[in-house]
Amino acid sequence: MRRFADLHLRPSIEDRDQVERMISKSSELGYQMIAISLPPNITQTKISRLQEICSDVNLDLVTRVDFSPKTSKELLHYLRRLRRRFEIISVFCDSKSVARQAAKDRRVDLLTFPATKIYKRFFDHAEAELASNALSALEIEMAPLIFLRGSPRIRLISRLRKESAVAEKVGVPVVLSSGATDEYLMRGPREYAALAGLFDMDSRVALRTLSEIPHSLVARNRGKLSPGYVAPGIRVVREGDCCRRA
């Protein structure tokens, strides 16, 4: 049985009612895991409260932070300061230099591009090669496909068709997420999988981008953030750990 994840909900964190409505809606729609965009300076107390709200409706909360750096240097500063505080790091790529730096940095999990400024969607073959080597994923937000109309929607679909084809060819994982700012833009995972057909993504592939791929990404990062992690394949085992596991 698939376990679905929506790795990008964007409620106003200060609006508790909206946060609770979107969390509840996620559970109703059939998700088991969600990520909420959090401010970099959020306290652990507020994170714990969000985790409690999610736990009440059987949801696993993933902590996520979104960077919108103006320069590569600014991106590197954010990564050094905040990588170990959040389970998902997403970079909004608004320039080619930032896109290239984000794609090649293993500390970046998701590459996100503007939905309406098609000329600033820099996910091309070179970007995909860098992302493939760094294990970054391309994030495709589905909310714009719902609220955009006319030519902006047509241009976005055309661009997503090219990007998803490049990602598949090079081997870059794709994560479909809602990007929803309120509950009215939220849809179930199978609805998103059907919507992905607009840019020629096979429904079985689309379901994986909403289940296995995001779950694998989160599991990998949680392993890295665990106290005993040193490097891939290397973990500190303290005396008595083996006995306790046995």
ZIPETA-V182958 format. One record per residue. N is the residue number from 0. RES is the residue in one small letter. NEAR is the number of other ideal C-beta (glycine too) atoms within 10 Angstrom. Layout:
N RES NEAR
N RES NEAR
This chain:
0 m 4
1 r 14
2 r 15
3 f 22
4 a 28
5 d 31
6 l 31
7 h 27
8 l 25
9 r 19
10 p 20
11 s 12
12 i 15
13 e 9
14 d 12
15 r 13
16 d 9
17 q 15
18 v 19
19 e 16
20 r 15
21 m 24
22 i 23
23 s 16
24 k 20
25 s 26
26 s 15
27 e 12
28 l 18
29 g 14
30 y 26
31 q 18
32 m 19
33 i 27
34 a 27
35 i 24
36 s 18
37 l 20
38 p 11
39 p 12
40 n 7
41 i 16
42 t 9
43 q 8
44 t 7
45 k 13
46 i 16
47 s 10
48 r 13
49 l 20
50 q 14
51 e 10
52 i 15
53 c 22
54 s 11
55 d 12
56 v 15
57 n 9
58 l 20
59 d 16
60 l 20
61 v 24
62 t 19
63 r 23
64 v 20
65 d 18
66 f 20
67 s 14
68 p 21
69 k 11
70 t 12
71 s 16
72 k 11
73 e 14
74 l 23
75 l 14
76 h 13
77 y 18
78 l 20
79 r 10
80 r 10
81 l 15
82 r 18
83 r 10
84 r 16
85 f 21
86 e 20
87 i 25
88 i 22
89 s 26
90 v 28
91 f 17
92 c 27
93 d 17
94 s 14
95 k 13
96 s 16
97 v 23
98 a 26
99 r 17
100 q 22
101 a 30
102 a 25
103 k 15
104 d 19
105 r 13
106 r 19
107 v 25
108 d 27
109 l 25
110 l 26
111 t 24
112 f 23
113 p 15
114 a 22
115 t 12
116 k 10
117 i 14
118 y 8
119 k 13
120 r 21
121 f 21
122 f 24
123 d 13
124 h 9
125 a 15
126 e 27
127 a 22
128 e 16
129 l 19
130 a 27
131 s 15
132 n 14
133 a 17
134 l 13
135 s 27
136 a 23
137 l 24
138 e 24
139 i 27
140 e 19
141 m 25
142 a 21
143 p 18
144 l 20
145 i 18
146 f 13
147 l 16
148 r 8
149 g 7
150 s 8
151 p 15
152 r 17
153 i 12
154 r 16
155 l 21
156 i 16
157 s 13
158 r 17
159 l 26
160 r 14
161 k 14
162 e 22
163 s 24
164 a 13
165 v 18
166 a 22
167 e 16
168 k 10
169 v 16
170 g 11
171 v 25
172 p 21
173 v 21
174 v 26
175 l 30
176 s 26
177 s 25
178 g 23
179 a 23
180 t 17
181 d 16
182 e 17
183 y 10
184 l 18
185 m 24
186 r 19
187 g 17
188 p 23
189 r 16
190 e 14
191 y 25
192 a 24
193 a 13
194 l 17
195 a 24
196 g 11
197 l 16
198 f 19
199 d 13
200 m 23
201 d 13
202 s 12
203 r 8
204 v 15
205 a 23
206 l 20
207 r 19
208 t 26
209 l 28
210 s 21
211 e 15
212 i 19
213 p 30
214 h 19
215 s 13
216 l 23
217 v 21
218 a 11
219 r 14
220 n 19
221 r 12
222 g 12
223 k 16
224 l 14
225 s 10
226 p 7
227 g 11
228 y 13
229 v 9
230 a 7
231 p 10
232 g 5
233 i 8
234 r 13
235 v 10
236 v 9
237 r 9
238 e 6
239 g 8
240 d 12
241 c 9
242 c 7
243 r 7
244 r 7
245 a 5
